[in-house]
Amino acid sequence: MRAVMALLLIVGMAACGSNDPRPNIKRSAVRAPILSTGGQTVALRQGPTLRTHQVKAGETLYTLAFERGLDVADLSAWNGLSEKTPLRAGQALLLEPPAAPIRDASAGHLEWARPTDPPMTETKRPVVVASGWAWPVHGQVTRAFDPKHGSKGLDIVADEGVPIQAAAAGDVVYAGDGLRGYGNLIIIRHTHSTLSAYAHQARLKVSEGQRVSRGQTIGEMGRSDADRVKLHFQIREFGKPVDPRAYLPKV
C-alpha cells in the first residue's frame, strides 16, 4: 500500500509541474545589441528599432551627415560626440534621436529609450553669413535646384581648370573624394547651421581644418565622377539642401 501511495504522489507532482517546466527560473529581460559610441557604451531598449549606421573607413561625421541629409550638430549630439571626433571603421552610430539617456548603474552603461512621441524641439533658424555670398565660379547654370527631381544644388559649366572660389568665408570641414557621386569634394562650414559644397573638382587646393575667405581659390573645374566638366554647388541649412540662388547675387 505504501508503495502505491508513493507512486501516486510522484505522478501528482509531475502533473502539477507540467504547466511550466522551469517554475523556479527567474526570467530576465533580453537586452538589445550594444552600440559603442565614442568611448560610451549604449544599449538600445527593446521596442521600435532605432536606425543605425556602421562606419566605413574614411567616413567622418560631416560626410555621413552630408550623405544622409542630417544636421551634423544633431548627429554628434545623438551619439554623445564632438563634431571633430574622428570615427573608427566598424563603429555604430545612431541616425535618429533617442530619448534622454537613462543611467543603468548596475550594468555600467547608458540605456536609451526611444520616445513614444517625438520630443519637443525649438524651431531652427539659420544664421546669416555676415560676409555675404559670391558665385563660386562664373559659368552657365545648366541645372537648377530641383530636389523633387534629384537636383540638390546648381550645376555650373565652365572651362576645365578655371579656379573655383569659396562662396563665403568659413572653415573647410571636408576635402576629399570619399563620397560616391561627388568626385573631388570640398565642404565648407560657414555658421553652425550653414554649409556649402563644391563637387567634381579636378584639383583641391585647400585642406581640412583650413580657414578660407570669400573669393579664395579652393580648387579647379574638372569632371571627377561626372559626365562632363562642371561644378555641382550646394548650400545646406541644418543638413537640408536649399536653393543657392536665394543666397547668391543676381546675375
C-alpha positions as CSV (number, residue, x, y, z in Angstrom):
1,M,0.0,0.0,0.0
2,R,2.8,2.4,0.9
3,A,4.4,1.7,-2.5
4,V,1.2,2.5,-4.3
5,M,0.8,5.8,-2.3
6,A,4.3,6.9,-3.1
7,L,3.8,6.2,-6.8
8,L,0.6,8.2,-6.9
9,L,2.4,11.1,-5.1
10,I,5.2,11.2,-7.7
11,V,2.7,11.2,-10.6
12,G,0.7,14.0,-9.0
13,M,3.8,16.2,-8.5
14,A,4.8,15.7,-12.2
15,A,1.3,16.7,-13.3
16,C,1.4,19.9,-11.3
17,G,4.7,21.0,-12.8
18,S,3.7,20.3,-16.4
19,N,2.4,23.8,-17.0
20,D,5.8,25.4,-16.5
21,P,8.9,23.1,-16.8
22,R,11.0,25.9,-15.2
23,P,8.8,27.3,-12.4
24,N,11.8,28.5,-10.3
25,I,13.9,30.1,-13.1
26,K,13.9,34.0,-12.9
27,R,13.4,35.3,-16.4
28,S,15.5,38.4,-17.2
29,A,14.8,41.0,-19.9
30,V,16.6,40.3,-23.2
31,R,19.0,43.2,-23.9
32,A,19.2,44.7,-27.4
33,P,22.6,44.9,-29.2
34,I,25.2,47.2,-27.7
35,L,26.5,50.2,-29.6
36,S,29.9,51.7,-29.0
37,T,29.9,55.5,-29.5
38,G,33.0,57.5,-28.7
39,G,34.0,55.7,-25.6
40,Q,30.5,55.3,-24.3
41,T,28.6,52.0,-24.5
42,V,25.0,52.5,-25.5
43,A,22.3,49.8,-25.4
44,L,19.0,50.2,-27.2
45,R,16.0,49.2,-25.3
46,Q,13.6,46.8,-26.9
47,G,10.8,48.3,-28.9
48,P,10.8,50.1,-32.3
49,T,14.3,49.8,-33.8
50,L,16.4,52.9,-34.0
51,R,18.2,53.4,-37.3
52,T,22.0,52.9,-37.0
53,H,24.9,53.1,-39.4
54,Q,28.2,51.1,-39.3
55,V,31.1,53.5,-40.0
56,K,33.2,52.7,-43.0
57,A,36.9,53.6,-43.4
58,G,37.4,57.3,-44.2
59,E,33.9,58.4,-43.1
60,T,33.6,61.5,-40.8
61,L,30.6,63.0,-39.0
62,Y,30.4,65.6,-41.7
63,T,30.5,63.2,-44.7
64,L,27.9,61.0,-43.0
65,A,25.6,63.9,-42.2
66,F,26.0,65.3,-45.7
67,E,25.2,62.0,-47.3
68,R,22.2,61.4,-45.1
69,G,20.8,65.0,-45.1
70,L,21.3,65.4,-41.4
71,D,22.5,68.3,-39.3
72,V,26.0,67.4,-38.1
73,A,25.2,69.0,-34.7
74,D,22.2,66.6,-34.3
75,L,24.2,63.6,-35.4
76,S,27.0,64.3,-33.0
77,A,24.6,65.0,-30.1
78,W,22.6,61.8,-30.6
79,N,25.9,59.9,-30.3
80,G,27.5,61.9,-27.5
81,L,30.3,63.0,-29.7
82,S,32.1,66.3,-30.6
83,E,31.7,67.3,-34.2
84,K,35.5,67.0,-34.5
85,T,35.6,63.4,-33.1
86,P,37.3,61.0,-35.5
87,L,35.3,58.0,-36.3
88,R,36.5,54.4,-36.3
89,A,35.7,51.8,-39.0
90,G,33.1,49.5,-37.7
91,Q,31.8,52.0,-35.1
92,A,28.0,52.1,-34.8
93,L,26.2,55.4,-34.9
94,L,22.6,56.4,-34.2
95,L,20.9,58.1,-37.2
96,E,17.9,59.4,-35.3
97,P,17.3,60.9,-31.8
98,P,16.9,58.7,-28.7
99,A,15.2,60.0,-25.6
100,A,17.2,61.4,-22.8
101,P,19.8,58.8,-21.6
102,I,18.9,56.7,-18.5
103,R,21.8,55.7,-16.3
104,D,21.9,51.9,-15.7
105,A,24.4,51.9,-12.7
106,S,24.3,48.1,-12.3
107,A,25.3,47.4,-15.9
108,G,27.8,50.4,-16.1
109,H,26.4,51.8,-19.3
110,L,23.8,54.1,-20.7
111,E,20.4,52.8,-21.9
112,W,18.5,54.9,-24.4
113,A,14.7,54.5,-24.5
114,R,13.1,55.6,-27.8
115,P,10.3,58.1,-27.1
116,T,6.8,57.1,-28.0
117,D,6.1,60.7,-29.2
118,P,8.7,62.9,-30.9
119,P,10.3,65.2,-28.4
120,M,9.6,68.9,-28.5
121,T,12.3,70.8,-30.3
122,E,12.9,74.5,-30.7
123,T,12.5,76.0,-34.2
124,K,15.8,76.0,-36.0
125,R,16.7,79.3,-37.6
126,P,19.7,79.7,-39.9
127,V,22.3,82.2,-39.0
128,V,23.0,84.7,-41.8
129,V,26.6,84.7,-43.1
130,A,27.9,88.1,-42.2
131,S,30.2,88.5,-45.2
132,G,27.6,87.7,-47.8
133,W,27.8,85.3,-50.7
134,A,29.6,85.2,-54.1
135,W,29.3,82.9,-57.0
136,P,31.9,80.1,-56.7
137,V,32.6,80.3,-60.5
138,H,31.4,82.3,-63.4
139,G,29.7,80.0,-65.9
140,Q,26.5,78.7,-67.3
141,V,23.9,77.1,-64.9
142,T,22.8,74.0,-66.8
143,R,20.7,72.5,-64.0
144,A,18.8,74.4,-61.4
145,F,17.9,73.5,-57.8
146,D,15.1,70.9,-58.1
147,P,15.1,68.4,-55.2
148,K,11.9,66.7,-56.3
149,H,13.8,65.6,-59.4
150,G,17.1,64.8,-57.7
151,S,18.9,68.2,-58.0
152,K,20.1,69.3,-54.6
153,G,22.0,72.3,-55.9
154,L,23.2,74.0,-59.1
155,D,25.3,72.5,-61.9
156,I,27.6,75.3,-63.3
157,V,29.6,74.7,-66.5
158,A,32.9,76.4,-67.2
159,D,36.2,75.5,-68.8
160,E,38.4,72.9,-67.2
161,G,41.0,74.3,-64.9
162,V,39.1,77.5,-64.2
163,P,39.5,78.4,-60.5
164,I,36.7,77.6,-58.0
165,Q,36.3,80.1,-55.2
166,A,34.7,79.8,-51.7
167,A,31.3,81.3,-51.9
168,A,31.6,82.7,-48.3
169,A,34.1,82.7,-45.5
170,G,34.3,79.6,-43.4
171,D,36.2,76.5,-42.3
172,V,37.0,73.5,-44.6
173,V,35.4,70.5,-42.8
174,Y,35.9,68.1,-45.7
175,A,38.3,67.9,-48.7
176,G,38.5,64.5,-50.5
177,D,36.9,62.0,-52.8
178,G,35.2,59.7,-50.3
179,L,31.6,60.4,-51.2
180,R,30.4,58.5,-54.3
181,G,28.9,60.7,-57.0
182,Y,30.6,63.9,-55.9
183,G,34.2,63.3,-57.1
184,N,36.7,65.7,-55.5
185,L,34.6,67.4,-53.0
186,I,35.1,70.3,-50.6
187,I,32.6,71.1,-47.8
188,I,32.9,74.5,-46.0
189,R,31.1,75.3,-42.8
190,H,30.1,79.0,-42.6
191,T,28.0,79.0,-39.4
192,H,26.6,76.4,-37.0
193,S,23.7,75.9,-39.4
194,T,25.2,76.6,-42.9
195,L,27.4,74.5,-45.2
196,S,28.4,74.9,-48.8
197,A,29.7,72.1,-51.0
198,Y,31.7,72.0,-54.3
199,A,31.8,68.8,-56.2
200,H,33.6,67.3,-59.3
201,Q,36.7,69.4,-59.0
202,A,39.9,68.4,-60.9
203,R,42.2,69.5,-58.1
204,L,41.7,70.6,-54.5
205,K,43.8,73.5,-53.2
206,V,42.7,73.6,-49.6
207,S,42.7,71.0,-46.8
208,E,40.5,70.1,-43.9
209,G,40.7,72.4,-40.9
210,Q,41.8,75.4,-43.1
211,R,40.1,78.8,-42.7
212,V,39.1,80.3,-46.1
213,S,37.8,83.7,-47.0
214,R,35.1,84.6,-49.5
215,G,36.5,84.5,-53.0
216,Q,39.6,82.5,-52.1
217,T,40.5,79.8,-54.6
218,I,39.8,76.3,-53.2
219,G,40.1,74.2,-56.4
220,E,39.8,73.9,-60.1
221,M,37.0,73.0,-62.5
222,G,37.0,69.3,-63.5
223,R,34.9,66.3,-64.2
224,S,35.8,63.9,-61.4
225,D,32.9,61.4,-61.0
226,A,30.9,63.4,-63.6
227,D,29.9,63.0,-67.2
228,R,31.3,66.5,-68.2
229,V,33.3,69.3,-66.8
230,K,31.1,71.1,-64.2
231,L,30.8,72.3,-60.7
232,H,27.9,70.9,-58.6
233,F,27.4,73.6,-55.9
234,Q,25.1,73.1,-52.9
235,I,24.2,75.2,-49.8
236,R,22.7,73.4,-46.9
237,E,20.9,74.6,-43.8
238,F,20.8,72.2,-40.8
239,G,21.8,69.4,-43.2
240,K,19.0,70.1,-45.7
241,P,19.7,71.4,-49.3
242,V,18.3,74.9,-50.0
243,D,18.2,76.9,-53.3
244,P,21.6,78.5,-53.7
245,R,20.1,81.3,-55.8
246,A,18.4,82.6,-52.7
247,Y,21.9,83.3,-51.3
248,L,23.9,84.3,-54.4
249,P,23.9,87.7,-56.0
250,K,21.6,88.2,-59.0
251,V,23.3,87.8,-62.4
